Amino acid sequence: MKGEIVIIPDTQYYISVIGVFFFILILAYIVTKLIAKNGAVLIKGKNIKIIEKIPLGIDKSIYLINIGTVYYVIAVGKQSIELIDKVNEDSIKLNIKSTQLEKSNDTFDVYLDKYIEEASINKVSIMNKLKKMRRKNEYYKDKDEKK
């Protein structure tokens, strides 16, 4: 084998191969986490919605499912699905997710008014609490400035 030129890869080649390997490894990890987190989002139905899922173990979960105006609480195991309860829309209170709050155009005042109505707190007591908090803040601010 006389006359052949043997090219030996240098360290830059090895570093780039290792870099590409780690990039693919990190990308696979991120994609796996996204699919695991948002797996239910990929499968959307028009009439059936999974409202909430609570994992109880590796292969056991409880789901709150909405079909029309009726909510179903079901237990899902590795090889079984059981209906726990059937609940009407009026008898449960759903928490609005922060993503839904961000998408809406309502202002903070609208949500504050809803909170006041639900908690049956009058506006005067809220204003008094806010004033008290402000006075405490000013007191400590003045105290810090004296030092």
C-alpha positions in Angstrom: 0.0 0.0 0.0 2.6 2.4 -1.0 1.6 5.8 -2.2 -1.7 5.9 -0.2 -2.3 8.9 1.9 -3.8 8.0 5.3 -5.8 10.8 6.9 -6.1 10.6 10.6 -9.0 12.6 12.1 -8.0 15.4 14.3 -9.4 16.4 17.7 -11.8 18.9 16.1 -13.5 16.1 14.2 -14.0 14.1 17.4 -15.3 17.1 19.3 -17.8 17.8 16.6 -19.0 14.2 16.5 -19.5 14.2 20.3 -21.3 17.6 20.1 -23.7 16.3 17.5 -24.3 13.2 19.6 -25.2 15.3 22.7 -27.4 17.6 20.6 -29.4 14.6 19.3 -29.6 13.2 22.9 -30.9 16.5 24.3 -33.3 17.0 21.5 -34.7 13.5 22.0 -35.1 14.2 25.8 -37.0 17.5 25.1 -39.3 15.9 22.5 -40.1 13.0 24.9 -40.9 15.4 27.7 -43.2 17.5 25.5 -45.1 14.4 24.2 -45.5 13.0 27.8 -46.7 16.4 29.1 -49.0 17.3 26.3 -50.0 13.9 25.0 -53.7 14.5 25.6 -53.4 17.8 23.7 -52.5 15.9 20.5 -55.6 13.8 20.7 -58.5 16.3 20.7 -62.2 15.5 20.5 -65.0 17.9 19.6 -67.4 16.7 22.2 -65.2 14.9 24.8 -62.7 16.9 26.9 -60.3 15.7 29.6 -60.6 18.3 32.2 -58.1 17.0 34.7 -55.9 14.0 35.3 -54.5 12.9 38.7 -51.9 10.1 38.6 -52.1 7.7 41.6 -49.2 5.5 40.6 -47.3 4.3 37.6 -50.2 2.9 35.8 -53.2 4.2 37.8 -55.0 7.6 37.3 -58.2 9.4 37.9 -59.7 11.4 35.1 -62.4 14.2 35.1 -64.0 14.0 31.7 -66.5 16.5 30.2 -69.2 15.2 27.8 -71.7 18.0 27.1 -73.0 19.2 30.4 -72.1 16.1 32.3 -68.8 15.4 34.0 -67.6 11.8 34.6 -65.0 10.8 37.2 -63.3 7.6 36.0 -60.5 5.4 37.3 -58.1 4.1 34.8 -55.8 1.2 35.6 -53.4 -0.8 33.5 -56.1 -3.1 32.2 -59.3 -1.6 33.4 -61.5 1.6 33.3 -64.2 2.1 35.9 -66.8 4.8 36.3 -66.6 6.3 39.8 -69.2 9.0 39.6 -71.4 11.0 37.2 -71.6 14.7 38.1 -73.7 17.5 36.7 -72.1 20.8 35.7 -74.0 22.8 38.3 -72.6 20.7 41.2 -68.9 21.3 40.6 -66.8 24.4 40.4 -64.1 24.4 37.8 -60.9 26.3 38.3 -59.9 28.4 35.2 -56.4 27.6 34.1 -53.9 30.5 33.8 -53.5 29.9 30.1 -57.2 30.4 29.6 -57.0 33.6 31.7 -54.2 34.9 29.5 -56.2 34.2 26.3 -59.3 36.1 27.5 -59.6 39.8 27.1 -61.1 40.5 30.5 -59.3 42.9 32.8 -58.2 42.3 36.3 -61.2 44.3 37.6 -63.6 41.8 36.1 -61.9 38.9 37.9 -61.8 41.0 41.1 -65.5 41.6 40.9 -66.2 37.9 40.3 -64.0 37.1 43.4 -65.9 39.6 45.5 -69.2 38.2 44.5 -68.2 34.6 45.1 -66.5 35.3 48.4 -69.3 37.6 49.5 -66.8 40.2 50.6 -67.8 43.8 50.5 -65.6 46.3 48.7 -65.2 48.5 51.8 -63.4 45.7 53.8 -61.1 45.0 50.8 -60.2 48.7 50.5 -59.6 48.9 54.3 -57.2 45.9 54.1 -55.4 47.5 51.2 -55.0 50.8 53.0 -53.7 49.0 56.1 -51.2 47.2 54.0 -50.1 50.5 52.4 -49.7 52.1 55.8 -47.5 49.2 57.0 -45.4 49.5 53.9 -45.0 53.3 54.4 -44.1 52.7 58.0 -41.3 50.3 57.2 -40.2 52.4 54.3 -39.8 55.5 56.6 -38.1 53.3 59.2 -35.5 52.1 56.7 -34.8 55.7 55.5 -34.0 56.8 59.0 -31.2 54.3 59.3 
